[in-house]
Amino acid sequence: MEHYVTGTLDDADGDLWALYENAFQDLRSQAVQRHLMTQAEFKELCLDHRVDKYVVRDEENDRLAALATLTNDLDAVHLISPEYFERKWPELYAAKRIWYVGFVAVEPEYQGSVAMSRLIEQLCEAVNAHDGVFVLDICSHRSRRLLAAGIERMAARHLPGLKRAQLDAQVYWGYEFPDTATA
């Protein structure tokens, strides 16, 4: 498999969008918070020069296998609070050495292949070259599948001594009211 990095991607309407949508389709009904960008949001992200894109292509079958995004411009990520990171790691924040992984998308048929490992390797190399840290969010549906631990194992191959820590969690509560006709 071949991989490459680019500052902008022009195919946001074609194969890249299909890969992204296929990778996260299950979250539409499994997660309370919307995890999938709209196609317009995805296209905007693909063209945003502040966000690096990592692509893994299966050369043998001439198909995209995986895609990830990474940025140290925390203002480019709409759903996070840069102030949190400024408080948690003030020196790293000031030096722009905190990297946010927007998503890691792997086509369902390539899950369990080397595609994810190749993406993690590339992300680790980029962050390690700047002596930084990387942060990503994983919804509980994916956490139950031990995704965080799997990423840690893959990353530790490239960065011995790597430590994983949960930074935050959000829980959604529902309150069902009794049926007033039967109460």
C-alpha positions in Angstrom: 0.0 0.0 0.0 1.1 3.5 -0.9 0.6 6.5 1.4 1.0 10.2 0.9 0.3 13.5 2.6 -1.1 16.6 1.1 -2.2 20.1 2.3 -5.4 20.1 0.2 -7.3 17.4 -1.5 -9.4 18.2 -4.6 -11.5 15.0 -4.8 -13.8 15.8 -1.9 -16.9 15.0 -4.0 -15.7 11.6 -5.3 -13.7 8.7 -3.8 -12.6 10.6 -0.7 -16.1 11.4 0.3 -17.3 7.8 -0.3 -14.4 6.5 1.8 -15.2 8.9 4.7 -18.9 8.2 4.5 -18.4 4.4 4.4 -16.0 4.4 7.3 -18.4 6.3 9.7 -21.8 5.3 8.4 -22.5 3.1 11.4 -22.2 6.2 13.7 -25.3 7.8 12.2 -27.4 5.5 14.3 -25.0 4.5 17.0 -23.9 7.9 18.4 -26.0 10.7 19.9 -23.7 13.4 18.7 -23.3 13.9 14.9 -19.9 12.5 14.0 -20.2 12.6 10.3 -19.5 15.9 8.5 -21.9 16.9 5.8 -20.4 16.7 2.3 -20.0 20.5 2.2 -18.1 20.4 5.6 -16.0 17.6 4.3 -15.1 19.5 1.1 -14.2 22.6 3.1 -11.9 20.5 5.3 -10.3 18.9 2.3 -9.4 22.3 0.9 -8.3 23.7 4.2 -4.5 24.2 4.0 -4.2 24.3 7.8 -5.1 20.6 8.0 -2.8 17.9 6.7 -4.4 14.9 5.0 -2.9 11.5 5.0 -4.1 9.0 2.4 -3.4 5.3 2.1 -4.0 3.8 -1.3 -4.2 0.1 -2.2 -2.0 0.2 -5.4 -2.8 -3.4 -6.4 -6.5 -2.7 -6.6 -6.2 1.1 -7.4 -8.5 2.0 -4.5 -8.4 4.4 -1.6 -8.1 2.4 1.7 -7.8 5.0 4.4 -7.7 8.8 5.1 -6.8 10.8 8.2 -6.4 14.5 9.1 -4.0 16.2 11.4 -3.5 19.8 12.4 -1.6 21.8 15.0 -3.8 24.9 14.3 -6.4 24.1 16.9 -8.6 26.9 15.7 -9.2 24.9 12.5 -11.1 22.3 14.5 -14.7 23.5 15.1 -15.7 21.1 17.9 -12.8 21.5 20.3 -11.8 24.2 22.8 -8.2 25.5 22.2 -8.4 27.1 25.6 -8.6 23.6 27.2 -5.3 22.7 25.6 -3.7 26.0 26.5 -4.5 25.3 30.1 -3.5 21.7 30.1 -0.2 22.0 28.2 0.7 25.8 28.2 4.2 25.3 26.8 3.2 22.9 24.1 0.2 25.1 23.2 2.4 28.2 22.9 4.8 26.3 20.6 2.0 24.9 18.5 3.1 21.3 19.4 -0.4 20.0 20.1 -1.7 18.1 17.2 -5.4 17.1 16.7 -6.4 14.1 14.7 -9.7 15.1 13.2 -10.5 11.6 12.1 -9.0 8.3 11.0 -11.3 6.7 8.3 -10.7 3.2 7.0 -12.8 1.7 4.3 -14.7 -1.2 6.0 -13.1 -3.8 3.7 -9.6 -2.6 4.7 -10.4 -2.6 8.5 -8.0 -5.0 10.1 -5.5 -4.5 7.3 -2.2 -2.5 7.4 -4.1 0.6 6.3 -4.8 1.8 9.8 -1.3 1.0 10.9 0.1 3.0 8.0 -2.0 6.1 9.0 -1.0 5.9 12.6 2.7 5.5 11.6 2.5 8.6 9.5 0.7 10.6 12.2 3.3 9.5 14.8 6.2 10.5 12.6 4.7 14.0 12.0 4.0 14.7 15.6 7.2 13.2 16.9 9.2 15.3 14.4 7.9 18.3 16.4 8.3 16.8 19.8 4.6 17.2 20.3 1.5 15.3 21.5 -1.5 14.2 19.5 -5.1 14.1 20.6 -8.2 12.5 19.1 -11.7 11.8 20.1 -13.4 8.4 19.9 -17.1 7.9 20.6 -18.0 5.3 23.1 -19.4 3.0 20.3 -15.9 2.8 18.9 -14.3 2.7 22.4 -16.1 -0.5 23.2 -14.2 -2.0 20.3 -11.0 -1.1 22.0 -10.0 1.5 19.4 -8.0 3.7 21.8 -5.9 0.7 23.0 -5.4 -0.4 19.4 -4.1 3.0 18.4 -1.8 3.0 21.4 -0.3 -0.4 20.4 0.2 0.8 16.8 1.7 4.1 17.9 3.9 2.5 20.5 5.7 0.5 17.8 6.9 3.8 16.4 7.2 5.7 19.7 8.4 3.4 22.5 7.3 4.8 25.9 4.1 6.3 24.5 1.4 6.9 27.2 -2.3 7.2 26.6 -4.6 9.2 28.9 -8.3 10.0 28.7 -8.6 13.7 28.7 -12.4 14.2 28.9 -15.7 12.3 28.4 -19.2 13.4 27.6 -22.2 11.3 28.5 -25.7 11.8 27.2 -28.7 11.2 29.5 -32.3 10.6 28.5 -35.3 11.1 30.7 -38.4 9.3 29.7 -41.6 10.7 31.2 -44.3 8.3 32.3 -47.4 8.1 30.2 -49.9 10.4 31.9 -52.9 8.3 30.7 -51.7 5.3 32.7 -50.2 7.0 35.7 
